[in-house]
Amino acid sequence: MEPSPLTHQPRPEVFQPKIVRLYEALFKDDSDEVEHSEGFWKEFFLLRPDRPALRKILNDQSPDDLLQLNHQTRQLFAQATTALRRPYGVADLHALETLSTFLLAVLAKKYTNPSSDIIDLLAGLDHIDNVFAEFVNALESLIRNGRGATQECCPSGIGHVGQEAQQVGNRVTCTYTADLQRRAVDVALAVTSGAYQTSLLTYFIQRDLFPAITSCIHIQIASQASSITSPFLLLGLLANYNKFEFQNPYQMRLNDFVNERVIRGIVKNIGYTCQRLRAQYIDVQEDLPEGWTLANTLSKIGLGAIAPGGKPPPKPVYDADTAKKMFAELPGQEAAVLLATYDFTHANKLFSLELVTWAPEKGEEQPIASFISLTSYLLQHAHLSQRTTLYSHLNLMIFRLLIEDPVLCKRICSEDSKTLVRLCRQRSPYLPAVRTERILATTVMDTMLDTINHNLRRRLDVRLYTLSVGILLRIISYMSRSRTRLDYHWADFFRSLLSLIRFLTTYSPDLLNLPRMDVLLDHVVNLLALGLSAGETFLPTPAAYDDLFYKIVETGDVLVKFRDTYKLANRPSNSIDTLVNVSTHYKEMLVDGGGGKKGGTAGEKGKDGGSSGKGTPSSQLTSLQVAEVIKQGYETLSIQAKEGLDSWEKYREADERMLLKKMARAAVEDVREMVAE
């Protein structure tokens, strides 16, 4: 019997996917510049990509080693682009996944000459214009509506499995088209985030992707896609690219965009994103007391076993140091959405209106409520990292833009804006908790007060405080002019501002020479002076107005020291004399026994007010007696406030140029990490 020509091959310990062998064949260090056959590339893109394996092969190469393999990298880039333009089977989808991994790895390396070295890897200087233009055109087409109009939306109907017959061939319902669009956006994000500091991104500027991106968002809204975050992120990064160096076409597009359905879809998505980001903070530390439920009650009396639905597992409780480290890592990378939110708010009035006014179905949280809520969590932890600080500043600038619009400010201060807003209560001191629906302006003011109370440190973030106090000044200015009176904890409002003045006075050696300090000082002083001179126009009760005077008198000595320390008397832009004169007026009345017949027993105020320097009475007045003196003092008080206390400078983006550039770099890094996951 003749022996069989077949030989037994030993079973390998680990089976290697065919695609990994193709990766290794492509990137092997071979001095010969081998041109792989058409069959090689067809098989390459028909096989499912192994992204971790490709990433490892590329990550193991140093920048110089990778440049030595530029023949192979150019082939891969060109062939992948061809697969996008002339798809066969599922090659276009696999090509997008391959390109995303390839570009993320290649663009992440530190090259000696980033722009020229990346161009060398992708096409070479002589061919980059043609090759990259074809690549961008292919991406634009896929982002807009998937495959071209002359091609089927998906191979062999795989995008319509389980759908009714009339839906087959409809791109809106095609899951394969949605996958193509999503992957194409990921590739565009990989290029945008990876090449943000290079000249390569000018190809995305020259080829306007705005209509394609908004079309993609429109289709995904129509198909009820779970998220449109990625295309919105792409818009944000492209709109910020060198926008201070030249007229960015994406910025111009934002100005003119009026598609209400797309804008509402974006606003809704922003709300959901803010809720997810907020949940990350709550996972570290639950800050709301557990509400009453039947299950809780039964558990407390030992009958938890019969509780309906069972008890959810308790969240872990972390020690202070661990929680602080975890908070420092937040918010998650999705926070890059806030950069695009800022750009839309700055450029587009319709978007700002929808952000403030749009209300979803009953039972859902309003997007603006989610945005305010997330901002409150960001601001209570703003000092923990530079990244968190940047996002906090960004959200404050969005608030400022909304408040400076008179139409939106009117809405924010009106009864029509009432909604539930969950505000952060993870750090003391706490403002009064409100569990019912509230006018939006009151939640914004709470958020600003929490910012003031929770970020006091010797290395004060002056810009953060200037923005926060400036927003309060703008809200109070509107309320004063429109005579809008809101039910609010005004005692905490003025107490927080005066506590800030105490802090600024106590730590003046560390703060005197900080940049922009003069603007912050003017804002704080003028806001208090506005309360004294026009409080009757926005404070809801006489008692609230009396309480403000009480606090000013109480802080009189601090105000004098504050004025002298910062030389405010020499500055015409603030009304410090208004505060000091009011305090002096009442202290003279207190020393004189409340103005003779009207005042009661002579004496000085017994808390922190200090002596007026005109003598020390033998007895002290009670707080009730002081309050009575304050009421009597209105008859002889003349408040000489400067004109224009309720005026403010309109936002100018150029003033925030450096901060926005830092913010763009932080968002780019977040997007890069997000796409790489």
ChimeraX attribute file (.defattr): number of C-alpha atoms within 10 A of each C-alpha:
attribute: neighborCount
match mode: 1-to-1
recipient: residues
	/A:1	3
	/A:2	4
	/A:3	6
	/A:4	6
	/A:5	6
	/A:6	6
	/A:7	7
	/A:8	6
	/A:9	6
	/A:10	6
	/A:11	7
	/A:12	7
	/A:13	6
	/A:14	6
	/A:15	7
	/A:16	9
	/A:17	13
	/A:18	14
	/A:19	19
	/A:20	19
	/A:21	11
	/A:22	16
	/A:23	17
	/A:24	13
	/A:25	12
	/A:26	20
	/A:27	19
	/A:28	12
	/A:29	14
	/A:30	12
	/A:31	8
	/A:32	7
	/A:33	11
	/A:34	11
	/A:35	11
	/A:36	13
	/A:37	8
	/A:38	10
	/A:39	8
	/A:40	12
	/A:41	17
	/A:42	15
	/A:43	14
	/A:44	24
	/A:45	25
	/A:46	18
	/A:47	17
	/A:48	18
	/A:49	22
	/A:50	17
	/A:51	16
	/A:52	11
	/A:53	16
	/A:54	19
	/A:55	18
	/A:56	11
	/A:57	17
	/A:58	22
	/A:59	16
	/A:60	11
	/A:61	17
	/A:62	14
	/A:63	19
	/A:64	13
	/A:65	12
	/A:66	21
	/A:67	18
	/A:68	16
	/A:69	19
	/A:70	21
	/A:71	21
	/A:72	23
	/A:73	21
	/A:74	18
	/A:75	19
	/A:76	23
	/A:77	21
	/A:78	17
	/A:79	18
	/A:80	25
	/A:81	24
	/A:82	17
	/A:83	23
	/A:84	25
	/A:85	19
	/A:86	14
	/A:87	20
	/A:88	15
	/A:89	14
	/A:90	19
	/A:91	24
	/A:92	26
	/A:93	26
	/A:94	23
	/A:95	27
	/A:96	27
	/A:97	22
	/A:98	23
	/A:99	24
	/A:100	23
	/A:101	23
	/A:102	22
	/A:103	22
	/A:104	24
	/A:105	21
	/A:106	25
	/A:107	23
	/A:108	15
	/A:109	18
	/A:110	12
	/A:111	16
	/A:112	10
	/A:113	9
	/A:114	17
	/A:115	16
	/A:116	15
	/A:117	20
	/A:118	24
	/A:119	21
	/A:120	19
	/A:121	23
	/A:122	23
	/A:123	22
	/A:124	17
	/A:125	13
	/A:126	10
	/A:127	13
	/A:128	16
	/A:129	14
	/A:130	10
	/A:131	17
	/A:132	20
	/A:133	16
	/A:134	17
	/A:135	19
	/A:136	19
	/A:137	19
	/A:138	21
	/A:139	25
	/A:140	24
	/A:141	19
	/A:142	26
	/A:143	29
	/A:144	23
	/A:145	21
	/A:146	28
	/A:147	24
	/A:148	15
	/A:149	9
	/A:150	6
	/A:151	11
	/A:152	15
	/A:153	26
	/A:154	24
	/A:155	14
	/A:156	11
	/A:157	14
	/A:158	14
	/A:159	21
	/A:160	20
	/A:161	12
	/A:162	9
	/A:163	11
	/A:164	8
	/A:165	9
	/A:166	7
	/A:167	13
	/A:168	19
	/A:169	15
	/A:170	15
	/A:171	21
	/A:172	20
	/A:173	19
	/A:174	22
	/A:175	20
	/A:176	21
	/A:177	24
	/A:178	24
	/A:179	14
	/A:180	26
	/A:181	30
	/A:182	22
	/A:183	24
	/A:184	29
	/A:185	27
	/A:186	26
	/A:187	23
	/A:188	24
	/A:189	27
	/A:190	29
	/A:191	21
	/A:192	24
	/A:193	26
	/A:194	23
	/A:195	22
	/A:196	22
	/A:197	14
	/A:198	16
	/A:199	13
	/A:200	20
	/A:201	19
	/A:202	14
	/A:203	15
	/A:204	20
	/A:205	16
	/A:206	12
	/A:207	13
	/A:208	17
	/A:209	23
	/A:210	24
	/A:211	14
	/A:212	19
	/A:213	23
	/A:214	21
	/A:215	17
	/A:216	25
	/A:217	27
	/A:218	21
	/A:219	22
	/A:220	21
	/A:221	20
	/A:222	14
	/A:223	15
	/A:224	13
	/A:225	12
	/A:226	10
	/A:227	18
	/A:228	22
	/A:229	17
	/A:230	23
	/A:231	26
	/A:232	24
	/A:233	24
	/A:234	25
	/A:235	24
	/A:236	25
	/A:237	24
	/A:238	26
	/A:239	23
	/A:240	21
	/A:241	23
	/A:242	16
	/A:243	15
	/A:244	14
	/A:245	7
	/A:246	8
	/A:247	10
	/A:248	17
	/A:249	17
	/A:250	20
	/A:251	22
	/A:252	13
	/A:253	16
	/A:254	20
	/A:255	17
	/A:256	12
	/A:257	19
	/A:258	14
	/A:259	12
	/A:260	12
	/A:261	13
	/A:262	21
	/A:263	21
	/A:264	19
	/A:265	19
	/A:266	26
	/A:267	22
	/A:268	22
	/A:269	20
	/A:270	26
	/A:271	22
	/A:272	20
	/A:273	23
	/A:274	24
	/A:275	18
	/A:276	18
	/A:277	22
	/A:278	24
	/A:279	15
	/A:280	15
	/A:281	23
	/A:282	16
	/A:283	13
	/A:284	18
	/A:285	20
	/A:286	16
	/A:287	14
	/A:288	13
	/A:289	6
	/A:290	8
	/A:291	6
	/A:292	8
	/A:293	10
	/A:294	10
	/A:295	18
	/A:296	16
	/A:297	13
	/A:298	15
	/A:299	16
	/A:300	9
	/A:301	8
	/A:302	9
	/A:303	12
	/A:304	16
	/A:305	12
	/A:306	11
	/A:307	15
	/A:308	10
	/A:309	8
	/A:310	12
	/A:311	12
	/A:312	7
	/A:313	6
	/A:314	6
	/A:315	11
	/A:316	10
	/A:317	12
	/A:318	12
	/A:319	9
	/A:320	10
	/A:321	9
	/A:322	12
	/A:323	14
	/A:324	14
	/A:325	12
	/A:326	18
	/A:327	21
	/A:328	17
	/A:329	13
	/A:330	21
	/A:331	24
	/A:332	15
	/A:333	19
	/A:334	19
	/A:335	22
	/A:336	27
	/A:337	25
	/A:338	24
	/A:339	27
	/A:340	23
	/A:341	23
	/A:342	20
	/A:343	19
	/A:344	23
	/A:345	22
	/A:346	22
	/A:347	17
	/A:348	19
	/A:349	19
	/A:350	18
	/A:351	26
	/A:352	23
	/A:353	16
	/A:354	19
	/A:355	26
	/A:356	21
	/A:357	17
	/A:358	15
	/A:359	18
	/A:360	12
	/A:361	7
	/A:362	7
	/A:363	6
	/A:364	8
	/A:365	19
	/A:366	23
	/A:367	26
	/A:368	24
	/A:369	26
	/A:370	24
	/A:371	24
	/A:372	24
	/A:373	22
	/A:374	27
	/A:375	27
	/A:376	27
	/A:377	27
	/A:378	28
	/A:379	26
	/A:380	23
	/A:381	24
	/A:382	26
	/A:383	20
	/A:384	19
	/A:385	14
	/A:386	13
	/A:387	19
	/A:388	23
	/A:389	18
	/A:390	22
	/A:391	23
	/A:392	24
	/A:393	23
	/A:394	22
	/A:395	22
	/A:396	24
	/A:397	22
	/A:398	19
	/A:399	20
	/A:400	21
	/A:401	20
	/A:402	22
	/A:403	23
	/A:404	18
	/A:405	14
	/A:406	11
	/A:407	11
	/A:408	20
	/A:409	20
	/A:410	19
	/A:411	19
	/A:412	23
	/A:413	21
	/A:414	17
	/A:415	14
	/A:416	13
	/A:417	20
	/A:418	19
	/A:419	18
	/A:420	19
	/A:421	24
	/A:422	20
	/A:423	24
	/A:424	26
	/A:425	18
	/A:426	17
	/A:427	13
	/A:428	10
	/A:429	10
	/A:430	15
	/A:431	16
	/A:432	10
	/A:433	10
	/A:434	12
	/A:435	9
	/A:436	9
	/A:437	11
	/A:438	19
	/A:439	21
	/A:440	25
	/A:441	24
	/A:442	18
	/A:443	24
	/A:444	25
	/A:445	19
	/A:446	23
	/A:447	25
	/A:448	26
	/A:449	24
	/A:450	25
	/A:451	24
	/A:452	21
	/A:453	19
	/A:454	17
	/A:455	19
	/A:456	15
	/A:457	13
	/A:458	14
	/A:459	11
	/A:460	17
	/A:461	17
	/A:462	18
	/A:463	15
	/A:464	24
	/A:465	26
	/A:466	21
	/A:467	20
	/A:468	26
	/A:469	23
	/A:470	23
	/A:471	24
	/A:472	24
	/A:473	23
	/A:474	20
	/A:475	23
	/A:476	26
	/A:477	22
	/A:478	21
	/A:479	21
	/A:480	20
	/A:481	12
	/A:482	12
	/A:483	17
	/A:484	16
	/A:485	18
	/A:486	18
	/A:487	12
	/A:488	19
	/A:489	13
	/A:490	16
	/A:491	13
	/A:492	15
	/A:493	17
	/A:494	19
	/A:495	16
	/A:496	17
	/A:497	19
	/A:498	21
	/A:499	14
	/A:500	17
	/A:501	18
	/A:502	17
	/A:503	17
	/A:504	22
	/A:505	21
	/A:506	16
	/A:507	14
	/A:508	15
	/A:509	11
	/A:510	13
	/A:511	19
	/A:512	14
	/A:513	10
	/A:514	12
	/A:515	12
	/A:516	11
	/A:517	18
	/A:518	18
	/A:519	17
	/A:520	20
	/A:521	23
	/A:522	21
	/A:523	25
	/A:524	23
	/A:525	24
	/A:526	25
	/A:527	23
	/A:528	23
	/A:529	25
	/A:530	23
	/A:531	22
	/A:532	20
	/A:533	17
	/A:534	21
	/A:535	23
	/A:536	16
	/A:537	16
	/A:538	21
	/A:539	23
	/A:540	17
	/A:541	13
	/A:542	11
	/A:543	11
	/A:544	17
	/A:545	20
	/A:546	18
	/A:547	17
	/A:548	21
	/A:549	20
	/A:550	22
	/A:551	17
	/A:552	25
	/A:553	27
	/A:554	21
	/A:555	22
	/A:556	25
	/A:557	19
	/A:558	22
	/A:559	23
	/A:560	20
	/A:561	14
	/A:562	21
	/A:563	20
	/A:564	13
	/A:565	15
	/A:566	18
	/A:567	10
	/A:568	20
	/A:569	14
	/A:570	10
	/A:571	12
	/A:572	10
	/A:573	19
	/A:574	25
	/A:575	25
	/A:576	25
	/A:577	20
	/A:578	22
	/A:579	27
	/A:580	19
	/A:581	18
	/A:582	21
	/A:583	24
	/A:584	18
	/A:585	17
	/A:586	29
	/A:587	28
	/A:588	19
	/A:589	22
	/A:590	29
	/A:591	25
	/A:592	20
	/A:593	21
	/A:594	26
	/A:595	19
	/A:596	13
	/A:597	9
	/A:598	13
	/A:599	22
	/A:600	17
	/A:601	21
	/A:602	20
	/A:603	25
	/A:604	27
	/A:605	25
	/A:606	15
	/A:607	10
	/A:608	13
	/A:609	19
	/A:610	16
	/A:611	19
	/A:612	19
	/A:613	9
	/A:614	10
	/A:615	12
	/A:616	13
	/A:617	17
	/A:618	9
	/A:619	12
	/A:620	18
	/A:621	22
	/A:622	15
	/A:623	13
	/A:624	9
	/A:625	17
	/A:626	25
	/A:627	17
	/A:628	16
	/A:629	23
	/A:630	24
	/A:631	16
	/A:632	17
	/A:633	20
	/A:634	12
	/A:635	8
	/A:636	10
	/A:637	13
	/A:638	13
	/A:639	16
	/A:640	14
	/A:641	19
	/A:642	17
	/A:643	11
	/A:644	12
	/A:645	23
	/A:646	19
	/A:647	12
	/A:648	13
	/A:649	8
	/A:650	10
	/A:651	13
	/A:652	10
	/A:653	11
	/A:654	10
	/A:655	9
	/A:656	12
	/A:657	13
	/A:658	11
	/A:659	15
	/A:660	19
	/A:661	16
	/A:662	14
	/A:663	22
	/A:664	22
	/A:665	18
	/A:666	21
	/A:667	27
	/A:668	26
	/A:669	16
	/A:670	20
	/A:671	26
	/A:672	21
	/A:673	15
	/A:674	17
	/A:675	18
	/A:676	14
	/A:677	5
